[in-house]
Amino acid sequence: MRMVTVVLLRRGGGAGTDGEAHLVDELLRSHAVPEHGVERLRVRPAPEGIGAVVFVRAATEVRALISVRALLAVAHAPLHAFGYTVAAVRTGSPLSGSLAQQAS
């Protein structure tokens, strides 16, 4: 299992809210299909928007990154309509700054 972190920025800036994090969580879960390999998903508000940690069944970090990017591509339109854009997708390193505190 591999860990992928995602940072979603709010259009217009500002911190995300618990309600928005819950909505993004539900949105990602509803768009995930078995091919994405999502095992666990943790979404939290952060000062810069929303932070997510996605645990993915994948043999390599590259495959995990491809899977999460595919999920985000499917969810792009609803995320954008909700006012969020994907700012970063990372694998293999711990979260930094405020997102690390939110994920713990």
TORTI-503287 format. One record per residue (C-alpha): residue number from 1; residue in one letter; x negated, y negated, z. Coordinates in pm, whole numbers, plus 50000, padded with zeros to 5 digits. Example, Ala and Ser with C-alpha at 12.3 -4.5 7.8 and 13.67 -1.06 7.14 Angstrom:
<pts>
{num: 1	residu: a	px: 48770	py: 50450	pz: 50780}
{num: 2	residu: s	px: 48633	py: 50106	pz: 50714}
</pts>
This chain:
<pts>
{num: 1	residu: m	px: 50000	py: 50000	pz: 50000}
{num: 2	residu: r	px: 49875	py: 49654	pz: 49909}
{num: 3	residu: m	px: 49957	py: 49311	pz: 50047}
{num: 4	residu: v	px: 50042	py: 49021	pz: 49818}
{num: 5	residu: t	px: 50106	py: 48670	pz: 49947}
{num: 6	residu: v	px: 50327	py: 48422	pz: 49767}
{num: 7	residu: v	px: 50358	py: 48047	pz: 49824}
{num: 8	residu: l	px: 50672	py: 47876	pz: 49696}
{num: 9	residu: l	px: 50673	py: 47497	pz: 49687}
{num: 10	residu: r	px: 50989	py: 47300	pz: 49733}
{num: 11	residu: r	px: 51067	py: 47059	pz: 49452}
{num: 12	residu: g	px: 51019	py: 46714	pz: 49600}
{num: 13	residu: g	px: 50793	py: 46849	pz: 49877}
{num: 14	residu: g	px: 50863	py: 46916	pz: 50238}
{num: 15	residu: a	px: 50899	py: 47212	pz: 50466}
{num: 16	residu: g	px: 51128	py: 47504	pz: 50403}
{num: 17	residu: t	px: 51404	py: 47592	pz: 50647}
{num: 18	residu: d	px: 51506	py: 47920	pz: 50809}
{num: 19	residu: g	px: 51820	py: 47923	pz: 50594}
{num: 20	residu: e	px: 51622	py: 47872	pz: 50275}
{num: 21	residu: a	px: 51376	py: 48144	pz: 50374}
{num: 22	residu: h	px: 51667	py: 48383	pz: 50431}
{num: 23	residu: l	px: 51814	py: 48293	pz: 50093}
{num: 24	residu: v	px: 51477	py: 48346	pz: 49915}
{num: 25	residu: d	px: 51439	py: 48678	pz: 50099}
{num: 26	residu: e	px: 51779	py: 48795	pz: 49976}
{num: 27	residu: l	px: 51713	py: 48665	pz: 49626}
{num: 28	residu: l	px: 51382	py: 48856	pz: 49597}
{num: 29	residu: r	px: 51532	py: 49174	pz: 49743}
{num: 30	residu: s	px: 51828	py: 49161	pz: 49505}
{num: 31	residu: h	px: 51599	py: 49125	pz: 49202}
{num: 32	residu: a	px: 51349	py: 49395	pz: 49306}
{num: 33	residu: v	px: 51371	py: 49724	pz: 49118}
{num: 34	residu: p	px: 51182	py: 50046	pz: 49197}
{num: 35	residu: e	px: 50919	py: 49965	pz: 48933}
{num: 36	residu: h	px: 50813	py: 49662	pz: 49140}
{num: 37	residu: g	px: 50708	py: 49899	pz: 49420}
{num: 38	residu: v	px: 50822	py: 49667	pz: 49700}
{num: 39	residu: e	px: 50798	py: 49844	pz: 50036}
{num: 40	residu: r	px: 50833	py: 49550	pz: 50273}
{num: 41	residu: l	px: 50905	py: 49182	pz: 50233}
{num: 42	residu: r	px: 50858	py: 48908	pz: 50491}
{num: 43	residu: v	px: 50970	py: 48553	pz: 50408}
{num: 44	residu: r	px: 50926	py: 48254	pz: 50638}
{num: 45	residu: p	px: 50957	py: 47876	pz: 50615}
{num: 46	residu: a	px: 50628	py: 47688	pz: 50600}
{num: 47	residu: p	px: 50533	py: 47320	pz: 50602}
{num: 48	residu: e	px: 50473	py: 47333	pz: 50226}
{num: 49	residu: g	px: 50789	py: 47528	pz: 50141}
{num: 50	residu: i	px: 50830	py: 47904	pz: 50176}
{num: 51	residu: g	px: 50570	py: 48174	pz: 50236}
{num: 52	residu: a	px: 50623	py: 48540	pz: 50157}
{num: 53	residu: v	px: 50421	py: 48852	pz: 50224}
{num: 54	residu: v	px: 50508	py: 49144	pz: 49997}
{num: 55	residu: f	px: 50378	py: 49493	pz: 50066}
{num: 56	residu: v	px: 50368	py: 49688	pz: 49741}
{num: 57	residu: r	px: 50306	py: 50052	pz: 49650}
{num: 58	residu: a	px: 50011	py: 50019	pz: 49413}
{num: 59	residu: a	px: 49684	py: 50200	pz: 49353}
{num: 60	residu: t	px: 49489	py: 49876	pz: 49315}
{num: 61	residu: e	px: 49518	py: 49511	pz: 49407}
{num: 62	residu: v	px: 49548	py: 49424	pz: 49038}
{num: 63	residu: r	px: 49849	py: 49655	pz: 48998}
{num: 64	residu: a	px: 50005	py: 49505	pz: 49313}
{num: 65	residu: l	px: 49958	py: 49156	pz: 49174}
{num: 66	residu: i	px: 50111	py: 49257	pz: 48840}
{num: 67	residu: s	px: 50412	py: 49408	pz: 49020}
{num: 68	residu: v	px: 50479	py: 49101	pz: 49233}
{num: 69	residu: r	px: 50434	py: 48867	pz: 48937}
{num: 70	residu: a	px: 50688	py: 49079	pz: 48747}
{num: 71	residu: l	px: 50934	py: 49043	pz: 49038}
{num: 72	residu: l	px: 50877	py: 48666	pz: 49047}
{num: 73	residu: a	px: 50932	py: 48647	pz: 48671}
{num: 74	residu: v	px: 51270	py: 48816	pz: 48707}
{num: 75	residu: a	px: 51362	py: 48586	pz: 48996}
{num: 76	residu: h	px: 51221	py: 48270	pz: 48833}
{num: 77	residu: a	px: 51548	py: 48116	pz: 48715}
{num: 78	residu: p	px: 51735	py: 48150	pz: 49047}
{num: 79	residu: l	px: 51429	py: 48032	pz: 49244}
{num: 80	residu: h	px: 51399	py: 47730	pz: 49017}
{num: 81	residu: a	px: 51771	py: 47656	pz: 49043}
{num: 82	residu: f	px: 51734	py: 47671	pz: 49420}
{num: 83	residu: g	px: 51456	py: 47411	pz: 49400}
{num: 84	residu: y	px: 51145	py: 47627	pz: 49440}
{num: 85	residu: t	px: 50847	py: 47695	pz: 49218}
{num: 86	residu: v	px: 50574	py: 47956	pz: 49259}
{num: 87	residu: a	px: 50252	py: 47781	pz: 49363}
{num: 88	residu: a	px: 50027	py: 48077	pz: 49442}
{num: 89	residu: v	px: 50018	py: 48456	pz: 49430}
{num: 90	residu: r	px: 49720	py: 48621	pz: 49602}
{num: 91	residu: t	px: 49601	py: 48969	pz: 49694}
{num: 92	residu: g	px: 49335	py: 49114	pz: 49916}
{num: 93	residu: s	px: 49282	py: 48822	pz: 50150}
{num: 94	residu: p	px: 49458	py: 48705	pz: 50463}
{num: 95	residu: l	px: 49687	py: 48408	pz: 50452}
{num: 96	residu: s	px: 49535	py: 48079	pz: 50551}
{num: 97	residu: g	px: 49660	py: 47785	pz: 50749}
{num: 98	residu: s	px: 50027	py: 47749	pz: 50833}
{num: 99	residu: l	px: 50137	py: 48053	pz: 50632}
{num: 100	residu: a	px: 49918	py: 48279	pz: 50845}
{num: 101	residu: q	px: 50086	py: 48151	pz: 51157}
{num: 102	residu: q	px: 50429	py: 48199	pz: 51002}
{num: 103	residu: a	px: 50358	py: 48559	pz: 50901}
{num: 104	residu: s	px: 50244	py: 48669	pz: 51245}
</pts>
